[in-house]
Amino acid sequence: MDDKVKTLCAKIFGKKRFEILEFLALHADDDGFVFANIEELSKRLNISKPTIISTFKFLEEKALLEKLKNGLYKLK
C-alpha cells in the first residue's frame, strides 16, 4: 500500500485501528480467514486489549469482519 494511502487511512481510522486492520489484511489467507488471538495481537502490536476488542466490534458493525469463533475471523 502506498505511504500516502496508509497515512490517510491512519488519520481516518486512527493509528492503532489502522495497525490492527493492516495486520488482519496482511495475515488473512486467500479466503479471508485470519487466526488472531486478542492477547497475542496485543503483545505483537503493543496495543491494549480493549482497543483491539473495540476495533473488532467496529469492523463487525461495518460488516468488514465476522467472528467465527475465538481466534478465528473472516474478513469480508
Short mmCIF file of the C-alpha atoms (twelve columns), coordinates in Angstrom:
data_MODEL
# 
_entry.id   MODEL 
# 
loop_
_atom_site.group_PDB 
_atom_site.id 
_atom_site.type_symbol 
_atom_site.label_atom_id 
_atom_site.label_alt_id 
_atom_site.label_comp_id 
_atom_site.label_asym_id 
_atom_site.label_seq_id 
_atom_site.Cartn_x 
_atom_site.Cartn_y 
_atom_site.Cartn_z 
_atom_site.pdbx_PDB_model_num 
ATOM 1  C CA . MET A 1  0.000   0.000   0.000  1 
ATOM 2  C CA . ASP A 2  1.222   3.468   -0.873 1 
ATOM 3  C CA . ASP A 3  2.544   5.535   2.058  1 
ATOM 4  C CA . LYS A 4  0.114   8.367   1.308  1 
ATOM 5  C CA . VAL A 5  -2.814  5.951   1.444  1 
ATOM 6  C CA . LYS A 6  -1.520  4.480   4.717  1 
ATOM 7  C CA . THR A 7  -1.214  7.947   6.231  1 
ATOM 8  C CA . LEU A 8  -4.710  8.886   5.095  1 
ATOM 9  C CA . CYS A 9  -6.237  5.649   6.427  1 
ATOM 10 C CA . ALA A 10 -4.427  6.070   9.748  1 
ATOM 11 C CA . LYS A 11 -5.870  9.582   10.052 1 
ATOM 12 C CA . ILE A 12 -9.384  8.393   9.206  1 
ATOM 13 C CA . PHE A 13 -9.449  5.275   11.403 1 
ATOM 14 C CA . GLY A 14 -6.844  6.242   13.989 1 
ATOM 15 C CA . LYS A 15 -3.301  4.900   14.016 1 
ATOM 16 C CA . LYS A 16 -3.968  1.914   16.274 1 
ATOM 17 C CA . ARG A 17 -7.155  0.846   14.487 1 
ATOM 18 C CA . PHE A 18 -5.325  1.078   11.194 1 
ATOM 19 C CA . GLU A 19 -2.444  -1.051  12.517 1 
ATOM 20 C CA . ILE A 20 -4.933  -3.737  13.568 1 
ATOM 21 C CA . LEU A 21 -6.744  -3.621  10.231 1 
ATOM 22 C CA . GLU A 22 -3.451  -3.766  8.344  1 
ATOM 23 C CA . PHE A 23 -2.337  -6.776  10.410 1 
ATOM 24 C CA . LEU A 24 -5.606  -8.606  9.691  1 
ATOM 25 C CA . ALA A 25 -5.373  -7.861  5.973  1 
ATOM 26 C CA . LEU A 26 -1.755  -8.988  5.747  1 
ATOM 27 C CA . HIS A 27 -2.337  -12.192 7.718  1 
ATOM 28 C CA . ALA A 28 -5.605  -13.320 6.118  1 
ATOM 29 C CA . ASP A 29 -5.433  -16.353 3.870  1 
ATOM 30 C CA . ASP A 30 -6.733  -16.305 0.282  1 
ATOM 31 C CA . ASP A 31 -10.294 -16.877 1.533  1 
ATOM 32 C CA . GLY A 32 -10.108 -14.062 4.079  1 
ATOM 33 C CA . PHE A 33 -9.706  -16.239 7.171  1 
ATOM 34 C CA . VAL A 34 -7.499  -14.874 9.940  1 
ATOM 35 C CA . PHE A 35 -6.311  -16.708 13.022 1 
ATOM 36 C CA . ALA A 36 -5.892  -13.911 15.568 1 
ATOM 37 C CA . ASN A 37 -5.842  -14.283 19.336 1 
ATOM 38 C CA . ILE A 38 -6.554  -10.940 21.023 1 
ATOM 39 C CA . GLU A 39 -3.880  -11.431 23.684 1 
ATOM 40 C CA . GLU A 40 -1.232  -12.340 21.092 1 
ATOM 41 C CA . LEU A 41 -2.261  -9.380  18.919 1 
ATOM 42 C CA . SER A 42 -1.979  -7.087  21.921 1 
ATOM 43 C CA . LYS A 43 1.571   -8.226  22.623 1 
ATOM 44 C CA . ARG A 44 2.656   -8.307  18.992 1 
ATOM 45 C CA . LEU A 45 1.294   -4.874  18.066 1 
ATOM 46 C CA . ASN A 46 1.778   -3.293  21.501 1 
ATOM 47 C CA . ILE A 47 -1.874  -2.231  21.537 1 
ATOM 48 C CA . SER A 48 -4.192  -2.657  24.526 1 
ATOM 49 C CA . LYS A 49 -6.757  -5.464  24.567 1 
ATOM 50 C CA . PRO A 50 -9.685  -3.014  24.942 1 
ATOM 51 C CA . THR A 51 -8.530  -1.171  21.802 1 
ATOM 52 C CA . ILE A 52 -8.312  -4.430  19.855 1 
ATOM 53 C CA . ILE A 53 -11.726 -5.576  21.087 1 
ATOM 54 C CA . SER A 54 -13.357 -2.236  20.239 1 
ATOM 55 C CA . THR A 55 -11.726 -2.279  16.797 1 
ATOM 56 C CA . PHE A 56 -13.002 -5.807  16.144 1 
ATOM 57 C CA . LYS A 57 -16.517 -4.711  17.213 1 
ATOM 58 C CA . PHE A 58 -16.255 -1.655  14.946 1 
ATOM 59 C CA . LEU A 59 -15.231 -3.847  11.985 1 
ATOM 60 C CA . GLU A 60 -18.065 -6.293  12.745 1 
ATOM 61 C CA . GLU A 61 -20.606 -3.439  12.881 1 
ATOM 62 C CA . LYS A 62 -19.385 -2.261  9.475  1 
ATOM 63 C CA . ALA A 63 -19.716 -5.855  8.159  1 
ATOM 64 C CA . LEU A 64 -15.992 -5.978  7.371  1 
ATOM 65 C CA . LEU A 65 -15.141 -8.735  9.839  1 
ATOM 66 C CA . GLU A 66 -17.014 -11.782 11.083 1 
ATOM 67 C CA . LYS A 67 -16.083 -13.658 14.243 1 
ATOM 68 C CA . LEU A 68 -16.462 -17.370 13.586 1 
ATOM 69 C CA . LYS A 69 -15.111 -18.494 16.964 1 
ATOM 70 C CA . ASN A 70 -12.488 -17.314 19.439 1 
ATOM 71 C CA . GLY A 71 -9.303  -16.731 17.485 1 
ATOM 72 C CA . LEU A 72 -10.869 -17.245 14.045 1 
ATOM 73 C CA . TYR A 73 -12.214 -14.367 11.982 1 
ATOM 74 C CA . LYS A 74 -13.188 -13.791 8.373  1 
ATOM 75 C CA . LEU A 75 -12.538 -10.560 6.516  1 
ATOM 76 C CA . LYS A 76 -15.300 -9.678  4.087  1 
# 
